């Protein structure tokens, strides 16, 4: 699986250091399920995606919804296990990572993101 780094161009900061891309049906279906947690600096991009769930997960996550122009259109911090996110119609993909990564990186709605292969 290809790994990338996600930058917040607006804030000139790294959002996550090592991110997997889930761009097939099976990879999107699995997402972070079956993991015991997400290490700091790591995460997953699910594309295409405009809603997520945390059913069967045992840890909270931050979820960043991103539109077709790579701008953050919604940010859910600390989404608890066994929950459903709202459907974010304008979202093309989501970035999921450990709870707190969005706030620690200063991410806000409207910020532009960029991917770089590592």
MMTF fields as JSON, N, C-alpha, C and O atoms, coordinates in Angstrom:
{
  "mmtfVersion": "1.0.0",
  "mmtfProducer": "UNKNOWN",
  "numBonds": 471,
  "numAtoms": 472,
  "numGroups": 118,
  "numChains": 1,
  "numModels": 1,
  "chainsPerModel": [1],
  "groupsPerChain": [118],
  "chainIdList": ["A"],
  "bondAtomList": [4, 2, 8, 6, 12, 10, 16, 14, 20, 18, 24, 22, 28, 26, 32, 30, 36, 34, 40, 38, 44, 42, 48, 46, 52, 50, 56, 54, 60, 58, 64, 62, 68, 66, 72, 70, 76, 74, 80, 78, 84, 82, 88, 86, 92, 90, 96, 94, 100, 98, 104, 102, 108, 106, 112, 110, 116, 114, 120, 118, 124, 122, 128, 126, 132, 130, 136, 134, 140, 138, 144, 142, 148, 146, 152, 150, 156, 154, 160, 158, 164, 162, 168, 166, 172, 170, 176, 174, 180, 178, 184, 182, 188, 186, 192, 190, 196, 194, 200, 198, 204, 202, 208, 206, 212, 210, 216, 214, 220, 218, 224, 222, 228, 226, 232, 230, 236, 234, 240, 238, 244, 242, 248, 246, 252, 250, 256, 254, 260, 258, 264, 262, 268, 266, 272, 270, 276, 274, 280, 278, 284, 282, 288, 286, 292, 290, 296, 294, 300, 298, 304, 302, 308, 306, 312, 310, 316, 314, 320, 318, 324, 322, 328, 326, 332, 330, 336, 334, 340, 338, 344, 342, 348, 346, 352, 350, 356, 354, 360, 358, 364, 362, 368, 366, 372, 370, 376, 374, 380, 378, 384, 382, 388, 386, 392, 390, 396, 394, 400, 398, 404, 402, 408, 406, 412, 410, 416, 414, 420, 418, 424, 422, 428, 426, 432, 430, 436, 434, 440, 438, 444, 442, 448, 446, 452, 450, 456, 454, 460, 458, 464, 462, 468, 466],
  "bondOrderList": [1, 1, 1, 1, 1, 1, 1, 1, 1, 1, 1, 1, 1, 1, 1, 1, 1, 1, 1, 1, 1, 1, 1, 1, 1, 1, 1, 1, 1, 1, 1, 1, 1, 1, 1, 1, 1, 1, 1, 1, 1, 1, 1, 1, 1, 1, 1, 1, 1, 1, 1, 1, 1, 1, 1, 1, 1, 1, 1, 1, 1, 1, 1, 1, 1, 1, 1, 1, 1, 1, 1, 1, 1, 1, 1, 1, 1, 1, 1, 1, 1, 1, 1, 1, 1, 1, 1, 1, 1, 1, 1, 1, 1, 1, 1, 1, 1, 1, 1, 1, 1, 1, 1, 1, 1, 1, 1, 1, 1, 1, 1, 1, 1, 1, 1, 1, 1],
  "groupList": [{"groupName": "UNK", "atomNameList": ["N", "CA", "C", "O"], "elementList": ["N", "C", "C", "O"], "formalChargeList": [0, 0, 0, 0], "bondAtomList": [1, 0, 2, 1, 3, 2], "bondOrderList": [1, 1, 2], "singleLetterCode": "X", "chemCompType": "L-PEPTIDE LINKING"}],
  "groupTypeList": [0, 0, 0, 0, 0, 0, 0, 0, 0, 0, 0, 0, 0, 0, 0, 0, 0, 0, 0, 0, 0, 0, 0, 0, 0, 0, 0, 0, 0, 0, 0, 0, 0, 0, 0, 0, 0, 0, 0, 0, 0, 0, 0, 0, 0, 0, 0, 0, 0, 0, 0, 0, 0, 0, 0, 0, 0, 0, 0, 0, 0, 0, 0, 0, 0, 0, 0, 0, 0, 0, 0, 0, 0, 0, 0, 0, 0, 0, 0, 0, 0, 0, 0, 0, 0, 0, 0, 0, 0, 0, 0, 0, 0, 0, 0, 0, 0, 0, 0, 0, 0, 0, 0, 0, 0, 0, 0, 0, 0, 0, 0, 0, 0, 0, 0, 0, 0, 0],
  "groupIdList": [1, 2, 3, 4, 5, 6, 7, 8, 9, 10, 11, 12, 13, 14, 15, 16, 17, 18, 19, 20, 21, 22, 23, 24, 25, 26, 27, 28, 29, 30, 31, 32, 33, 34, 35, 36, 37, 38, 39, 40, 41, 42, 43, 44, 45, 46, 47, 48, 49, 50, 51, 52, 53, 54, 55, 56, 57, 58, 59, 60, 61, 62, 63, 64, 65, 66, 67, 68, 69, 70, 71, 72, 73, 74, 75, 76, 77, 78, 79, 80, 81, 82, 83, 84, 85, 86, 87, 88, 89, 90, 91, 92, 93, 94, 95, 96, 97, 98, 99, 100, 101, 102, 103, 104, 105, 106, 107, 108, 109, 110, 111, 112, 113, 114, 115, 116, 117, 118],
  "secStructList": [7, 7, 3, 3, 3, 3, 3, 3, 6, 6, 6, 6, 3, 3, 3, 3, 3, 3, 3, 3, 3, 3, 7, 1, 2, 2, 2, 2, 2, 2, 6, 6, 6, 6, 7, 1, 7, 7, 7, 6, 6, 3, 3, 3, 3, 3, 3, 1, 7, 1, 7, 7, 5, 7, 6, 6, 7, 7, 1, 7, 3, 3, 3, 3, 3, 3, 3, 6, 6, 1, 5, 3, 3, 3, 3, 3, 3, 3, 3, 7, 6, 6, 7, 5, 7, 7, 7, 7, 6, 6, 3, 3, 3, 3, 3, 3, 3, 3, 6, 6, 2, 2, 2, 2, 6, 6, 7, 7, 6, 6, 7, 5, 3, 3, 3, 3, 3, 7],
  "xCoordList": [0.843, 0.0, 0.891, 1.856, 0.552, 1.317, 1.162, 0.073, 2.256, 2.224, 2.594, 3.456, 1.923, 2.15, 2.241, 1.933, 2.67, 2.682, 1.617, 1.492, 0.855, -0.187, 0.23, 0.457, 0.326, 0.679, -0.558, -1.444, -0.604, -1.58, -0.863, -0.061, -1.154, -0.486, -0.807, 0.07, -2.052, -2.476, -1.666, -1.266, -1.426, -0.711, 0.779, 1.527, 1.218, 2.616, 3.084, 4.118, 2.277, 2.57, 2.276, 1.446, 2.96, 2.637, 1.412, 1.377, 0.411, -0.783, -0.53, -0.756, -0.059, 0.309, 1.546, 1.679, 2.452, 3.737, 3.643, 4.312, 2.82, 2.764, 1.312, 0.7, 0.779, -0.637, -0.8, -0.166, -1.648, -2.002, -3.169, -3.965, -3.267, -4.392, -5.284, -4.845, -6.534, -7.532, -8.414, -9.363, -8.087, -8.814, -9.486, -9.966, -9.523, -10.276, -11.443, -11.447, -12.421, -13.594, -13.197, -13.648, -12.361, -11.991, -11.184, -11.406, -10.251, -9.461, -10.33, -10.16, -11.269, -12.185, -13.088, -13.356, -13.552, -14.435, -13.73, -14.326, -12.473, -11.724, -11.308, -11.452, -10.795, -10.359, -9.433, -8.416, -9.776, -8.971, -9.494, -8.974, -10.515, -11.084, -10.044, -9.19, -10.118, -9.208, -7.898, -7.062, -7.714, -6.483, -6.741, -7.872, -5.681, -5.807, -5.681, -5.938, -5.29, -5.124, -4.388, -4.059, -4.135, -3.374, -2.21, -2.409, -1.013, 0.18, 0.214, -0.303, 0.814, 0.956, 1.645, 2.618, 1.129, 1.716, 1.269, 1.638, 0.474, 0.017, -1.48, -2.196, -1.948, -3.366, -3.707, -2.911, -4.904, -5.395, -6.254, -6.992, -6.145, -7.042, -8.0, -7.581, -9.284, -10.307, -10.912, -11.508, -10.744, -11.162, -11.784, -11.172, -12.978, -13.873, -14.596, -14.772, -15.011, -15.706, -16.296, -15.626, -17.558, -18.157, -18.874, -19.573, -18.698, -19.233, -18.451, -18.014, -18.277, -17.542, -18.292, -19.225, -17.858, -18.368, -17.19, -16.115, -17.417, -16.389, -16.923, -16.495, -17.855, -18.404, -17.297, -16.522, -17.219, -16.217, -14.842, -13.931, -14.677, -13.38, -13.352, -14.401, -12.163, -12.039, -11.299, -10.878, -11.142, -10.39, -11.008, -11.571, -10.913, -11.429, -10.46, -9.265, -10.992, -10.179, -10.611, -11.714, -9.728, -10.1, -10.391, -9.705, -11.413, -11.81, -11.833, -12.531, -11.059, -10.983, -11.615, -11.106, -12.722, -13.392, -12.814, -12.674, -12.479, -11.779, -12.531, -12.986, -12.662, -13.409, -12.513, -11.329, -13.095, -12.371, -11.214, -10.342, -11.189, -10.086, -9.08, -8.23, -9.184, -8.283, -8.383, -7.411, -9.554, -9.802, -10.574, -11.46, -10.241, -10.983, -12.384, -12.547, -13.392, -14.767, -15.487, -16.554, -14.911, -15.479, -14.406, -13.615, -14.38, -13.414, -14.165, -14.851, -14.026, -14.614, -13.454, -12.672, -13.354, -12.271, -12.773, -13.836, -11.999, -12.319, -13.6, -14.383, -13.827, -15.015, -14.894, -13.945, -15.86, -15.82, -16.158, -16.768, -15.765, -16.123, -17.64, -18.401, -18.048, -19.449, -20.36, -21.488, -19.85, -20.611, -20.632, -19.822, -21.578, -21.67, -21.436, -21.96, -20.654, -20.48, -21.679, -22.409, -21.878, -22.866, -22.324, -21.121, -23.217, -22.803, -22.391, -23.154, -21.184, -20.672, -20.661, -19.716, -21.715, -21.935, -20.776, -20.473, -20.128, -19.051, -17.731, -16.786, -17.647, -16.388, -16.123, -17.024, -14.873, -14.413, -13.689, -13.779, -12.972, -12.243, -12.13, -12.414, -11.703, -11.466, -10.053, -9.476, -9.519, -8.249, -8.592, -9.149, -8.255, -8.488, -7.148, -6.195, -7.094, -5.874, -6.181, -7.347, -5.156, -5.376, -6.092, -5.895, -6.919, -7.635, -6.639, -5.629, -6.938, -6.091, -5.175, -4.629, -4.984, -4.014, -4.472, -3.64, -5.758, -6.25, -5.988, -5.48, -6.337, -6.124, -4.657, -4.252, -3.856, -2.421, -1.757, -0.798, -2.273, -1.706, -2.378, -2.018, -3.345, -4.032, -4.968, -5.292, -5.417, -6.287, -7.636, -8.209, -8.13, -9.429, -10.131, -9.498, -11.453, -12.216, -11.707, -11.453, -11.562, -11.055, -9.574, -9.106, -8.827, -7.395, -7.196, -7.986, -6.131, -5.801, -4.763, -3.784, -5.0, -4.079, -3.341, -3.774, -2.212, -1.404, -0.809, -0.403, -0.757, -0.15, 1.219, 1.424, 2.159, 3.499, 3.878, 3.769, 4.326, 4.745, 6.003, 6.891, 6.075, 7.268, 7.985, 9.014],
  "yCoordList": [-1.177, 0.0, 1.244, 1.334, 2.191, 3.435, 4.266, 4.34, 4.889, 5.741, 7.165, 7.398, 8.103, 9.513, 10.316, 9.823, 11.557, 12.534, 13.568, 13.943, 14.026, 15.024, 16.339, 16.41, 17.382, 18.729, 19.615, 19.507, 20.486, 21.56, 22.76, 23.419, 23.036, 24.115, 25.467, 26.325, 25.664, 26.933, 27.272, 28.421, 26.284, 26.499, 26.183, 26.393, 25.677, 25.283, 24.315, 24.51, 23.258, 22.239, 20.856, 20.697, 19.87, 18.483, 18.095, 18.29, 17.545, 17.066, 15.653, 15.375, 14.757, 13.391, 12.976, 13.307, 12.253, 11.857, 10.659, 10.624, 9.682, 8.437, 7.986, 7.533, 8.117, 7.865, 6.824, 6.912, 5.843, 4.845, 5.388, 6.184, 4.957, 5.357, 4.15, 3.135, 4.265, 3.222, 3.691, 4.449, 3.228, 3.699, 2.573, 2.791, 1.375, 0.282, -0.051, 0.343, -0.768, -1.099, -1.805, -1.42, -2.829, -3.599, -2.778, -2.881, -1.966, -1.131, -0.077, 0.204, 0.509, 1.491, 0.827, 1.397, -0.378, -1.103, -1.385, -1.25, -1.773, -2.112, -0.865, -0.825, 0.148, 1.365, 1.061, 0.388, 1.551, 1.323, 0.161, -0.096, -0.539, -1.654, -2.735, -2.985, -3.367, -4.452, -3.994, -4.82, -2.701, -2.185, -1.855, -1.581, -1.887, -1.574, -0.084, 0.381, 0.652, 2.085, 2.616, 1.869, 3.908, 4.549, 5.273, 6.085, 4.982, 5.609, 7.094, 7.5, 7.907, 9.328, 9.529, 8.846, 10.467, 10.775, 9.874, 10.102, 8.844, 7.914, 8.056, 8.575, 7.58, 7.659, 6.972, 6.212, 7.251, 6.653, 7.67, 8.442, 7.657, 8.431, 7.443, 6.427, 7.741, 6.904, 7.726, 8.779, 7.215, 7.97, 7.037, 6.026, 7.336, 8.426, 8.091, 6.922, 9.13, 8.93, 10.261, 11.293, 10.227, 11.435, 11.181, 12.057, 9.973, 9.637, 8.437, 7.586, 8.372, 7.257, 6.756, 7.395, 5.595, 5.074, 4.523, 4.267, 4.349, 3.763, 2.501, 2.153, 1.823, 0.582, -0.451, -0.652, -1.098, -2.126, -1.603, -2.392, -0.301, 0.261, 0.451, 0.584, 0.464, 0.6, 1.869, 2.004, 2.797, 4.016, 5.173, 4.96, 6.401, 7.566, 7.996, 7.705, 8.689, 9.197, 10.619, 11.047, 11.338, 12.596, 12.279, 11.467, 12.926, 12.713, 14.066, 14.988, 14.173, 15.404, 15.124, 14.306, 15.798, 15.664, 16.709, 17.877, 16.279, 17.147, 17.166, 16.125, 18.353, 18.482, 18.247, 17.939, 18.396, 18.098, 19.058, 18.757, 20.195, 21.147, 21.03, 21.902, 19.949, 19.645, 20.623, 20.83, 21.221, 22.076, 21.287, 20.5, 21.496, 20.86, 21.463, 22.677, 20.6, 21.099, 20.728, 21.268, 19.817, 19.464, 18.748, 17.984, 18.993, 18.359, 17.841, 18.596, 16.542, 15.945, 15.506, 14.63, 16.117, 15.777, 14.796, 14.991, 13.74, 12.777, 12.001, 11.802, 11.555, 10.742, 9.42, 8.661, 9.165, 7.996, 6.706, 6.746, 5.56, 4.27, 4.101, 4.666, 3.309, 2.937, 4.123, 4.2, 5.039, 6.223, 6.323, 5.705, 7.116, 7.43, 8.92, 9.727, 9.286, 10.708, 11.161, 10.335, 12.463, 12.945, 12.732, 12.557, 12.749, 12.738, 14.165, 15.108, 14.313, 15.63, 15.648, 15.17, 16.203, 16.106, 16.619, 16.053, 17.673, 18.255, 17.498, 17.786, 16.534, 15.803, 14.796, 14.08, 14.753, 13.756, 12.624, 11.463, 12.97, 11.956, 12.383, 13.527, 11.427, 11.735, 11.319, 10.391, 12.029, 11.672, 11.3, 12.11, 10.062, 9.611, 9.403, 8.905, 9.794, 9.613, 9.587, 9.638, 9.507, 9.422, 10.663, 11.771, 10.456, 11.58, 12.654, 12.367, 13.887, 15.019, 15.512, 16.61, 14.718, 15.158, 16.424, 17.264, 16.582, 17.767, 19.04, 20.023, 19.013, 20.175, 20.474, 21.636, 19.424, 19.615, 20.278, 21.034, 19.991, 20.587, 21.915, 22.551, 22.334, 23.595, 23.563, 24.614, 22.373, 22.243, 22.909, 22.81, 23.596, 24.263, 24.118, 23.911, 24.232, 24.217, 25.334, 26.451, 25.011, 25.965, 25.804, 26.264, 25.157, 24.939, 24.046, 23.135, 24.314, 23.504, 22.456, 22.748, 21.216, 20.114, 19.726, 20.04, 19.034, 18.543, 17.204, 17.025, 16.257, 14.942, 14.898, 15.444, 14.241, 14.025, 12.578, 12.123, 11.848, 10.459, 10.417, 11.257, 9.416, 9.246, 7.965, 7.636],
  "zCoordList": [0.0, 0.0, 0.0, 0.76, -0.858, -0.971, 0.304, 0.874, 0.747, 1.94, 1.552, 0.705, 2.192, 1.897, 3.193, 4.278, 3.045, 4.132, 3.766, 2.6, 4.748, 4.494, 5.144, 6.352, 4.313, 4.769, 4.81, 3.963, 5.798, 5.827, 5.21, 5.872, 3.953, 3.218, 3.848, 3.955, 4.264, 4.85, 6.096, 6.287, 6.935, 8.197, 8.091, 9.046, 6.928, 6.712, 7.799, 8.438, 7.983, 8.993, 8.436, 7.541, 8.971, 8.647, 9.465, 10.68, 8.791, 9.484, 10.01, 11.187, 9.127, 9.506, 8.724, 7.546, 9.374, 8.774, 7.84, 6.807, 8.193, 7.423, 7.296, 8.263, 6.095, 5.854, 4.757, 3.705, 5.009, 4.003, 3.186, 3.685, 1.932, 1.091, 0.863, 0.323, 1.276, 1.053, -0.1, 0.099, -1.311, -2.489, -3.268, -4.38, -2.695, -3.311, -2.383, -1.217, -2.898, -2.096, -0.8, 0.278, -0.9, 0.292, 1.291, 2.497, 0.803, 1.712, 2.392, 3.578, 1.631, 2.223, 3.257, 4.315, 2.946, 3.856, 5.184, 6.252, 5.109, 6.323, 7.1, 8.322, 6.412, 7.096, 8.254, 8.08, 9.438, 10.64, 11.485, 12.571, 10.997, 11.759, 11.997, 11.146, 13.143, 13.476, 14.09, 14.454, 14.209, 14.818, 16.283, 16.684, 17.063, 18.49, 18.755, 19.865, 17.747, 17.866, 16.653, 15.732, 16.664, 15.594, 16.255, 17.158, 15.813, 16.382, 16.041, 15.0, 16.904, 16.6, 15.249, 14.928, 14.469, 13.169, 12.044, 10.892, 12.347, 11.312, 11.104, 11.961, 9.94, 9.652, 8.352, 7.801, 7.872, 6.64, 5.902, 6.514, 4.573, 3.717, 3.087, 2.532, 3.174, 2.555, 1.424, 1.649, 0.188, -0.995, -2.018, -2.364, -2.515, -2.131, -0.832, -0.49, -0.116, 1.153, 1.614, 1.578, 2.049, 2.604, 3.932, 4.441, 4.493, 5.816, 6.343, 5.567, 7.651, 8.256, 9.485, 9.971, 9.972, 11.238, 12.027, 11.483, 13.309, 14.167, 14.847, 15.948, 14.188, 14.736, 14.866, 13.931, 15.999, 16.217, 16.59, 16.844, 16.627, 17.013, 18.527, 19.158, 19.106, 20.559, 20.969, 22.118, 20.029, 20.314, 19.538, 18.464, 20.065, 19.341, 18.242, 18.3, 17.248, 16.143, 15.801, 16.142, 15.124, 14.48, 13.024, 12.404, 12.485, 11.095, 10.393, 10.816, 9.315, 8.53, 7.171, 6.405, 6.87, 5.579, 4.63, 4.99, 3.415, 2.469, 1.14, 0.665, 0.54, -0.715, -1.933, -1.797, -3.117, -4.362, -4.624, -5.439, -3.957, -4.111, -2.962, -2.779, -2.195, -1.076, 0.091, 0.818, 0.267, 1.428, 2.482, 2.148, 3.739, 4.827, 4.863, 4.991, 4.747, 4.776, 6.076, 6.37, 6.846, 8.156, 8.962, 8.41, 10.25, 11.143, 12.361, 13.05, 12.616, 13.816, 14.701, 14.331, 15.859, 16.782, 17.833, 18.423, 18.062, 19.108, 18.873, 19.801, 17.632, 17.344, 18.097, 17.9, 18.951, 19.829, 19.09, 18.021, 19.652, 19.05, 18.953, 19.739, 17.968, 17.763, 17.459, 17.946, 16.647, 16.233, 14.707, 14.015, 14.203, 12.778, 12.609, 13.377, 11.61, 11.296, 10.47, 9.923, 10.382, 9.414, 8.002, 7.808, 7.03, 5.626, 5.288, 5.498, 4.764, 4.377, 2.852, 2.226, 2.26, 0.812, -0.021, -1.071, 0.426, -0.385, -0.255, -0.99, 0.668, 0.884, -0.23, -0.666, -0.681, -1.65, -0.928, -1.329, 0.139, 0.896, 2.354, 2.709, 3.198, 4.605, 4.991, 4.424, 5.967, 6.592, 8.033, 8.774, 8.425, 9.79, 10.476, 9.878, 11.741, 12.508, 13.984, 14.377, 14.81, 16.253, 16.783, 16.285, 17.792, 18.398, 18.818, 19.459, 18.449, 18.813, 17.721, 17.83, 16.644, 15.633, 14.925, 14.58, 14.701, 14.001, 14.786, 14.247, 16.058, 16.911, 17.146, 17.182, 17.305, 17.528, 16.33, 16.482, 15.137, 13.924, 13.58, 12.59, 14.383, 14.133, 12.945, 12.392, 12.534, 11.356, 11.607, 12.692, 10.565, 10.63, 9.292, 8.256, 9.334, 8.09, 7.187, 7.638, 5.903, 4.925, 4.622, 3.581, 5.516, 5.269, 4.05, 3.8, 3.294, 2.116, 2.497, 3.183, 2.031, 2.285, 1.019, -0.089, 1.197, 0.081, 0.493, 1.641, -0.454, -0.21, -0.857, -1.941, -0.182, -0.726, -0.439, 0.699, -1.471, -1.261, -0.418, -0.566, 0.483, 1.329, 0.951, 1.543]
}
